[in-house]
Amino acid sequence: MSLTLTRTDLLKEQNFINGLWCDSSSGARYDVADPAADDCFATVPASCADDASLAVAAAQAALPDWRARPARERARFLKRWHALIVANTDDLAKLISREQGKPLAEARGEVAYGASYVEWFAEEAVRGYGDIIPEQVRGMQLTVTREAVGVVAAITPWNFPLAMIARKIAPALAAGCTVVAKPAEDTPLTALALVRLAEEAGLPAGVLNIVTTSRNRVADVVGAWLLDGRVRKITFTGSTAVGKRLARESAGTLKRLSLELGGNAPFIVFEDADLDAAVDGLMAAKFRNGGQTCVSPNRVYVHDAVYAAFTQKLAARVEALRVGPATCPDAQIGPMINARAVDKIDAHVRDALAKGGRLVVGGRRLTDGPNYYAPTVIANASHDMALASEETFGPVVPLFRFGDEDEVVRQANDTPYGLAAYFYSRDIVRVARVAERLETGLVGINEGVLASEAAPFGGVKESGYGREGSRYGLDDYTQTKYRCQGGL
Ligand code: NAD
């Protein structure tokens, strides 16, 4: 299987500012690596603060016209963009696999998933309703409208190079905002191709701008946006540490913030669960994207009464997973994003084994390529292990034992994070009770795959705030205006 593109013009290696493809004003570039081979196959601009400011100027200039257009016109653009994304699924999937490493079938799934947000917000764009408040004083009318926030800066991670940026750009454009975007340094090419398709869909110059940059210049580019009063909102997906930094540094101009941050998801298997369904749910939730997802179960709690049976069923399934490059047709797990990621996973596994964990499956680096790690199950996990409190972000399942519902809910909530939680039970009273008590933005009940364009995705506590998808996702890009008209 080859990762060569059918449409070679989708491999863009420049910034897109004010409707033009251009290099960084500094001329600097950096290499984009293939995680399956660690070789560089493209270069893109290592942009600087000046490029970031140029992008903002373009977005600011385009704003009055874009937000004044009828919602239906913005929706028509999003529909054309959606159609082009779908029509170019194979090439976009190849770019995702090449720069991020996930198997091609999964990459195609990501294209469909990202495209679903563009379609959803094309439909939602025309429903930005307001309110009329019943007359309070004779002759006075009170109305409420929703207006576009203004210029939005979108900053995204590498784990879903297409979906994470589509989930931000689509609602922003639907609401009438203009955008400056910066993709993760490891995965700029998919985002650039997406912008190329937006250009082809007829988006006016300046409405959507993108700049790429290298790890050592990220703080300069994003720093320019944080300090710039013309940028009215930052929408960020990434680690909690960087999210907190953005919150602190944007305080000077009091920007609106949407922060989709890290998680430490519990996955609870009660004694009354359908064990086969629970194993299916865990396999889907944990091993998608090689465990490199923010909603990936990080701590799996299994009731004493079913611990042995569950461990055995899970081990058989994990043992059968096939690891390999995206070009291998039956690969289910690709390489991790880079060597740093593999080092962290391996350090978590070593720490767990040193603290009494029992290795059931895997537990080692693979030699098929530079960044492969064996799918792993560790039994007898305990809360003093690093993997209990930090995101492992890899294909590792630690199994914790529990005996009591109150105890496991307390442990599940005993983390600063609050993105996703999952549990399996067939007792409907317990289902209602536990779902209410879990302190997370998303709860999967007898279900391992939760994300949908139709539902609000986002966290609580240190997993951030703001929601993506659904009608709530549009709200994040609008601000409320109240008008009081007297003398009627
Ligand atoms: P990261 O925070 O290192 O990087 C995310 C983005 O921030 C990248 O574009 C990066 O270039 C930029 N960045 C890095 N340092 C910066 C700085 N000092 N100033 C400004 N910007 C900076 O995260 P990552 O490693 O790319 O992604 C993994 C993390 O993202 C995990 O914690 C994961 O849970 C989280 N994530 C969350 C969600 C969600 O929806 N909640 C979804 C996907 C990933």
Residues whose N, C-alpha, C, O or C-beta is under 5 A from the ligand:
A	BS01	NAD	I155 T156 P157 W158 K182 P183 A184 E185 V218 A219 V222 T237 G238 S239 T240 V242 E260 L261 G262 G263 T293 C294 S463
